[in-house]
Amino acid sequence: MKKLLLIEANGNAGEDLLQAARNLGVAVHVATHAELYEKYPRESKDKIAGTVFTDFRDLELARKALVEYSRGNDIDGVITGWEFFSSLATQVAADLGLPAHDPGRADGCRNKRVMADLFAECTVPSPRTVHSATLEGVTEALAGSGLDYPLVVKPAENAGSIGVSVVHDADELAKAFELAQGWPLEFPHGTPLDTTVLVQEYIGGVEFSVESVIADGAITHLAVTQKFTTTDNSRAELGHTVPADLSAADRATLLDTVEQAQVALGLRNGISHTEIKLVGPGEARIIELGARPPGDHIMKLVAGATGISEAEAYITVALGGVPDLAPKVDRAAAIRFLTPPRAGVFRGVTGIPEGVDIESEVYAEVGAEVGDPTDNVARIGYVILTGNSPDEVNQLADDVVDAVTVEVDAG
């Protein structure tokens, strides 16, 4: 039986990967820390063959410890279900001589500062960017950059739209800079984060993501996902639909641009989730790329729309195999997130429909404090739907959103 090291199984991607490994008959060893492991659901623990409790507060020490553990346990492949550890997974796999991306460029798949520099070096179509760890440094860099407002401000190493703002003047820039530096440690592992702040030109257009599998450098795109986000000064994600309803020309533009980014970041063996905007005919810009599973249950959407298990494909590639990536069905799937109308005390949700093609979950507890819907952390649940086409499933999703009420009392 093949053995797989999964660096952190916490979260929905980790659950999908554990189930995929069971489907493939692969034994999974999970790297996590003891306190978090105690919170794993019993059904997740039942799918784990071994655990290595790891201190992720020092990633270099964690790398050495995981390489030693893997050698002692004859690990055949390394993956991650946790965005913050995508670089670590690449480096551990490379140290072991197992299928991996280019370890010399691994940080560019996680750290947006390094990513922006690599994109500029390789002339990948992407936002012009300046960055600094100080407001003074950003202000000086902007003065000679030719960039003008509106601008996007984001932290180098956070996730889930946390700390991301669109700003329109210098006063807003100062506040957004402070917001972007508000999370110096990753939660829940305590990994130190790069506190550099990026300031980028604002890119208009329509936003998508592209879900891809890379095996020995050969790229297969599983799906183009349409993204729905807030349009105020924040950029929280409200939902996704697979597949996006696109012309053949627009789809080709997106995929060609994504492949430029994948080459620049040294992707060789694994999967990637690329966020991208179509800004006009024949023109797209990469927003960012992650060498890891997509969040937000997008792997479920891909499976519902195409019949392909992205999780199984990821594991197969990590173990040196060739995955079957031929679509099995031709449908559409959508997720819409349930978010509070404002910060306050959560009192419940009404109006969620039930049905064979509907999956839903409310994970906030009644009486809990919820935040403003300005980032993905504020979500209190989701609804997943399937249909015969993007138009059909989007209409179904709109109907659900209109029917649902999230009740919040003032805090």
C-alpha positions as CSV (number, residue, x, y, z in Angstrom):
1,M,0.0,0.0,0.0
2,K,1.3,3.4,-1.0
3,K,1.9,5.9,1.9
4,L,1.1,9.6,1.6
5,L,2.1,12.5,3.9
6,L,-0.7,15.1,4.1
7,I,0.6,18.3,5.7
8,E,-2.5,19.4,7.7
9,A,-5.9,17.9,7.1
10,N,-7.9,20.6,8.9
11,G,-10.6,22.2,6.8
12,N,-12.8,21.1,3.9
13,A,-10.0,20.4,1.5
14,G,-8.3,18.1,4.0
15,E,-11.6,16.1,4.4
16,D,-11.8,15.7,0.7
17,L,-8.2,14.5,0.4
18,L,-8.6,12.0,3.2
19,Q,-11.7,10.5,1.5
20,A,-9.9,10.5,-1.9
21,A,-7.0,8.6,-0.4
22,R,-9.4,6.0,1.1
23,N,-11.0,5.7,-2.3
24,L,-7.6,5.0,-3.9
25,G,-6.4,2.6,-1.2
26,V,-3.7,4.9,0.0
27,A,-2.5,5.1,3.7
28,V,-2.4,8.7,4.9
29,H,0.0,10.1,7.5
30,V,-1.0,13.6,8.7
31,A,1.3,16.3,9.9
32,T,-0.6,18.6,12.3
33,H,-0.2,19.7,16.0
34,A,-1.7,17.9,18.9
35,E,-4.2,20.5,20.0
36,L,-5.7,20.8,16.6
37,Y,-5.7,17.0,16.0
38,E,-7.9,16.7,19.1
39,K,-10.6,18.8,17.3
40,Y,-10.6,16.6,14.2
41,P,-13.9,14.9,13.6
42,R,-14.0,11.2,14.4
43,E,-14.7,10.3,10.8
44,S,-11.5,12.1,9.7
45,K,-9.4,10.4,12.4
46,D,-10.7,7.0,11.2
47,K,-9.1,7.7,7.8
48,I,-5.6,8.5,9.2
49,A,-2.9,5.8,9.4
50,G,-0.4,7.8,11.3
51,T,0.2,11.3,12.7
52,V,3.3,13.4,13.2
53,F,2.8,16.3,15.6
54,T,4.8,19.2,14.2
55,D,5.8,22.6,15.4
56,F,5.0,24.9,12.5
57,R,6.2,28.0,14.2
58,D,9.6,27.5,12.5
59,L,9.1,26.1,9.0
60,E,12.7,25.2,8.4
61,L,12.7,23.0,11.6
62,A,9.3,21.6,10.5
63,R,10.8,20.8,7.1
64,K,13.6,18.8,8.6
65,A,11.3,17.0,11.0
66,L,8.9,16.0,8.3
67,V,11.7,14.8,6.0
68,E,13.1,12.6,8.8
69,Y,9.6,11.3,9.6
70,S,8.9,10.5,5.9
71,R,12.2,8.6,5.5
72,G,11.5,6.6,8.6
73,N,8.0,5.7,7.4
74,D,8.6,5.1,3.7
75,I,6.4,7.9,2.5
76,D,5.7,7.8,-1.2
77,G,4.2,11.2,-1.8
78,V,3.6,14.6,-0.1
79,I,0.6,16.9,-0.4
80,T,-1.1,19.6,1.6
81,G,-4.6,20.6,2.4
82,W,-3.7,23.9,4.0
83,E,-2.8,26.9,1.9
84,F,-0.1,28.2,4.2
85,F,1.9,25.0,3.8
86,S,2.0,24.7,0.0
87,S,5.6,25.8,-0.1
88,L,6.5,23.4,2.7
89,A,4.9,20.5,1.0
90,T,6.9,21.2,-2.2
91,Q,10.2,21.5,-0.3
92,V,9.6,18.3,1.7
93,A,8.7,16.4,-1.4
94,A,11.8,17.7,-3.3
95,D,14.1,16.8,-0.3
96,L,12.8,13.3,-0.5
97,G,13.2,13.0,-4.3
98,L,9.4,12.7,-4.8
99,P,7.2,14.4,-7.4
100,A,7.1,18.1,-6.6
101,H,7.1,21.6,-8.1
102,D,10.3,23.6,-8.5
103,P,11.5,24.0,-4.8
104,G,13.5,27.1,-5.8
105,R,10.3,28.9,-6.7
106,A,8.0,27.3,-4.1
107,D,7.7,30.5,-2.0
108,G,6.3,32.3,-5.1
109,C,3.2,30.0,-4.9
110,R,2.4,31.2,-1.4
111,N,4.0,34.6,-0.7
112,K,2.4,37.2,-2.9
113,R,5.4,39.5,-2.7
114,V,7.6,36.8,-4.2
115,M,4.9,35.9,-6.7
116,A,4.6,39.5,-7.9
117,D,8.3,39.8,-8.4
118,L,8.4,36.5,-10.4
119,F,5.5,37.6,-12.5
120,A,7.2,40.9,-13.3
121,E,10.5,39.1,-14.0
122,C,8.8,36.7,-16.4
123,T,6.4,39.3,-17.9
124,V,3.3,37.4,-16.8
125,P,0.2,39.6,-17.3
126,S,-0.6,40.7,-13.8
127,P,-1.2,43.9,-11.7
128,R,1.7,46.3,-11.4
129,T,2.8,46.1,-7.8
130,V,4.9,47.9,-5.3
131,H,5.6,46.5,-1.8
132,S,7.2,47.4,1.5
133,A,7.0,46.5,5.2
134,T,6.4,50.2,6.0
135,L,3.9,52.8,5.0
136,E,6.7,55.2,4.2
137,G,8.3,52.7,1.9
138,V,5.1,52.0,0.0
139,T,4.4,55.8,-0.3
140,E,7.9,56.3,-1.8
141,A,7.6,53.4,-4.1
142,L,4.2,54.6,-5.4
143,A,5.6,58.1,-6.1
144,G,7.9,56.7,-8.8
145,S,5.6,53.9,-10.1
146,G,3.1,55.6,-12.3
147,L,0.3,53.9,-10.3
148,D,-2.8,55.9,-9.5
149,Y,-5.9,55.3,-7.4
150,P,-7.9,53.2,-7.0
151,L,-5.4,50.7,-5.7
152,V,-5.6,47.3,-4.1
153,V,-3.8,46.8,-0.7
154,K,-3.2,43.3,0.5
155,P,-0.9,41.4,2.9
156,A,1.9,39.2,1.5
157,E,0.9,36.0,3.2
158,N,-2.6,35.9,4.4
159,A,-5.6,34.2,2.9
160,G,-9.4,34.3,2.6
161,S,-9.4,38.0,1.5
162,I,-8.3,38.9,5.0
163,G,-6.7,42.3,5.1
164,V,-7.5,43.1,1.4
165,S,-8.9,46.6,0.6
166,V,-9.6,48.8,-2.4
167,V,-8.5,52.4,-1.6
168,H,-9.2,55.7,-3.4
169,D,-6.8,58.2,-1.7
170,A,-3.9,58.5,0.6
171,D,-6.0,58.6,3.8
172,E,-7.6,55.3,2.9
173,L,-4.2,53.9,2.0
174,A,-2.8,54.5,5.5
175,K,-5.8,52.7,7.1
176,A,-5.6,49.8,4.6
177,F,-1.9,49.4,5.2
178,E,-2.5,49.1,9.0
179,L,-5.3,46.6,8.3
180,A,-3.1,44.5,6.0
181,Q,-0.4,44.2,8.7
182,G,-2.9,43.1,11.4
183,W,-2.2,39.4,11.2
184,P,1.5,38.7,11.9
185,L,0.8,35.0,12.7
186,E,-1.1,32.3,10.9
187,F,-3.9,30.7,12.8
188,P,-4.1,28.0,14.2
189,H,-0.5,26.9,13.9
190,G,1.3,30.1,14.9
191,T,3.4,30.3,11.7
192,P,5.0,33.7,11.4
193,L,3.7,35.6,8.3
194,D,5.6,38.1,6.1
195,T,4.3,41.5,7.1
196,T,5.2,43.1,3.8
197,V,2.2,44.9,2.3
198,L,1.5,44.9,-1.5
199,V,-0.1,47.8,-3.3
200,Q,-1.3,47.0,-6.7
201,E,-3.1,48.6,-9.6
202,Y,-6.8,47.9,-9.6
203,I,-7.8,45.5,-12.4
204,G,-11.3,45.8,-13.6
205,G,-13.1,43.1,-15.6
206,V,-14.8,39.8,-14.6
207,E,-13.1,37.5,-12.1
208,F,-12.6,33.7,-12.5
209,S,-10.5,30.9,-11.1
210,V,-8.9,28.1,-13.0
211,E,-8.5,24.6,-11.5
212,S,-5.6,22.7,-13.0
213,V,-3.6,19.5,-12.6
214,I,0.1,19.4,-13.6
215,A,1.9,16.0,-14.1
216,D,5.5,16.0,-15.2
217,G,5.0,19.5,-16.5
218,A,2.0,18.6,-18.6
219,I,-1.0,20.9,-17.7
220,T,-4.6,19.9,-17.8
221,H,-7.3,22.4,-16.9
222,L,-10.2,20.8,-15.1
223,A,-12.5,23.8,-15.0
224,V,-12.9,27.6,-15.2
225,T,-14.8,28.8,-12.2
226,Q,-16.9,32.0,-12.2
227,K,-16.4,34.0,-9.0
228,F,-18.9,36.3,-7.3
229,T,-17.4,38.9,-4.9
230,T,-18.4,42.0,-3.0
231,T,-17.9,45.2,-4.9
232,D,-17.4,47.7,-2.2
233,N,-13.9,48.4,-0.6
234,S,-13.6,44.8,0.6
235,R,-13.3,41.7,-1.6
236,A,-15.2,38.9,0.2
237,E,-16.2,36.0,-2.0
238,L,-19.9,35.4,-2.2
239,G,-19.9,32.3,-4.3
240,H,-18.6,30.3,-7.3
241,T,-20.1,28.5,-10.3
242,V,-18.5,25.6,-12.3
243,P,-18.2,25.9,-15.3
244,A,-18.1,29.6,-16.1
245,D,-20.3,30.5,-19.1
246,L,-17.6,31.6,-21.5
247,S,-17.0,31.9,-25.2
248,A,-14.2,29.6,-26.7
249,A,-12.1,32.7,-27.3
250,D,-12.4,34.0,-23.8
251,R,-11.7,30.6,-22.3
252,A,-8.6,30.3,-24.4
253,T,-7.4,33.7,-23.3
254,L,-7.8,32.8,-19.6
255,L,-6.0,29.4,-20.0
256,D,-3.1,30.8,-22.0
257,T,-2.5,33.5,-19.3
258,V,-2.8,30.9,-16.5
259,E,-0.2,28.7,-18.2
260,Q,2.3,31.7,-18.3
261,A,1.9,32.0,-14.6
262,Q,2.3,28.3,-14.0
263,V,5.6,28.2,-15.9
264,A,6.9,31.3,-14.1
265,L,6.2,29.7,-10.7
266,G,7.9,26.4,-11.7
267,L,4.8,24.2,-11.4
268,R,5.7,20.6,-12.3
269,N,3.7,18.0,-10.3
270,G,0.6,18.8,-8.4
271,I,-2.4,21.0,-8.7
272,S,-3.1,24.8,-8.8
273,H,-5.9,27.2,-8.2
274,T,-5.4,30.5,-10.1
275,E,-7.4,33.6,-9.7
276,I,-7.6,35.7,-12.8
277,K,-9.6,38.5,-14.4
278,L,-10.8,38.8,-18.0
279,V,-10.4,42.5,-18.7
280,G,-11.3,42.5,-22.4
281,P,-11.1,40.5,-25.7
282,G,-7.9,38.6,-25.7
283,E,-6.6,40.2,-22.5
284,A,-6.5,38.7,-19.0
285,R,-4.5,39.4,-15.8
286,I,-3.4,37.0,-13.1
287,I,-4.4,38.1,-9.6
288,E,-2.7,35.2,-7.8
289,L,-1.9,31.5,-8.0
290,G,-1.9,28.9,-5.3
291,A,-0.2,25.5,-5.6
292,R,-2.7,23.7,-3.5
293,P,-6.4,22.6,-3.5
294,P,-9.0,25.3,-3.9
295,G,-10.9,26.3,-0.9
296,D,-14.6,27.1,-0.6
297,H,-15.6,23.5,-1.6
298,I,-14.6,24.2,-5.3
299,M,-13.4,20.6,-5.6
300,K,-17.0,19.5,-4.9
301,L,-18.2,21.8,-7.6
302,V,-15.6,20.4,-10.1
303,A,-16.7,16.9,-9.2
304,G,-20.4,17.8,-9.6
305,A,-19.9,19.5,-12.9
306,T,-17.4,17.1,-14.5
307,G,-17.3,13.9,-12.5
308,I,-13.5,14.3,-12.0
309,S,-12.1,14.1,-8.5
310,E,-9.5,16.8,-8.2
311,A,-8.5,15.4,-4.8
312,E,-7.8,11.9,-6.3
313,A,-5.9,13.5,-9.2
314,Y,-3.7,15.4,-6.7
315,I,-2.8,12.3,-4.8
316,T,-2.2,10.3,-7.9
317,V,0.3,12.8,-9.3
318,A,2.0,13.1,-5.9
319,L,2.6,9.4,-5.9
320,G,4.1,9.5,-9.4
321,G,1.0,8.2,-11.2
322,V,-1.0,9.4,-14.2
323,P,-4.6,10.5,-13.2
324,D,-7.7,9.9,-15.4
325,L,-8.8,13.4,-16.2
326,A,-11.5,12.7,-18.8
327,P,-14.8,14.4,-17.9
328,K,-17.5,11.8,-16.9
329,V,-20.5,14.2,-16.9
330,D,-21.4,17.5,-18.4
331,R,-23.4,19.5,-15.7
332,A,-23.0,22.6,-13.6
333,A,-22.6,23.2,-9.9
334,A,-22.6,26.3,-7.7
335,I,-22.0,27.4,-4.1
336,R,-23.3,30.4,-2.4
337,F,-22.1,31.5,1.0
338,L,-24.4,32.6,3.8
339,T,-23.2,35.9,5.2
340,P,-24.5,38.2,7.9
341,P,-25.9,41.5,6.8
342,R,-23.8,43.2,9.5
343,A,-21.8,42.5,12.6
344,G,-23.7,41.4,15.6
345,V,-25.1,38.3,17.4
346,F,-26.2,35.5,15.1
347,R,-29.8,34.4,15.7
348,G,-30.3,31.8,13.0
349,V,-31.1,31.2,9.3
350,T,-34.4,30.7,7.6
351,G,-35.4,29.8,4.1
352,I,-32.8,27.2,3.1
353,P,-34.5,24.8,0.7
354,E,-34.1,21.0,0.8
355,G,-33.7,18.7,-2.2
356,V,-31.8,15.9,-3.8
357,D,-29.5,18.3,-5.6
358,I,-28.9,20.7,-2.7
359,E,-26.3,20.4,0.1
360,S,-26.2,23.0,2.8
361,E,-24.5,23.6,6.1
362,V,-24.8,26.3,8.8
363,Y,-21.7,26.2,11.0
364,A,-22.2,29.3,13.1
365,E,-23.8,28.7,16.5
366,V,-26.8,30.7,17.6
367,G,-25.7,33.4,20.0
368,A,-22.2,33.7,18.5
369,E,-20.7,37.0,17.6
370,V,-20.3,37.5,13.8
371,G,-18.4,40.1,12.0
372,D,-19.1,42.5,9.1
373,P,-19.2,40.7,5.7
374,T,-16.0,42.2,4.5
375,D,-13.9,39.0,4.3
376,N,-14.5,35.2,4.1
377,V,-14.2,34.8,7.8
378,A,-17.7,36.3,8.3
379,R,-19.5,33.4,6.6
380,I,-21.9,31.4,8.7
381,G,-22.7,28.6,6.1
382,Y,-23.2,27.7,2.5
383,V,-25.5,26.1,0.0
384,I,-24.3,23.9,-2.9
385,L,-26.6,23.3,-5.9
386,T,-26.3,21.4,-9.2
387,G,-28.1,21.9,-12.5
388,N,-27.8,21.1,-16.2
389,S,-26.1,24.4,-17.2
390,P,-24.4,27.4,-15.8
391,D,-27.5,29.5,-16.5
392,E,-29.8,27.1,-14.8
393,V,-27.7,26.6,-11.7
394,N,-27.0,30.4,-11.3
395,Q,-30.7,31.0,-11.4
396,L,-31.3,28.4,-8.8
397,A,-28.6,30.0,-6.7
398,D,-30.1,33.4,-7.1
399,D,-33.5,32.1,-5.9
400,V,-31.9,30.5,-2.9
401,V,-30.0,33.7,-1.9
402,D,-33.3,35.7,-2.3
403,A,-35.1,33.2,-0.1
404,V,-32.6,32.9,2.7
405,T,-32.6,35.3,5.7
406,V,-29.6,35.5,8.1
407,E,-30.8,36.9,11.3
408,V,-28.4,39.1,13.3
409,D,-29.1,41.3,16.3
410,A,-27.0,44.4,17.0
411,G,-24.0,43.5,19.2
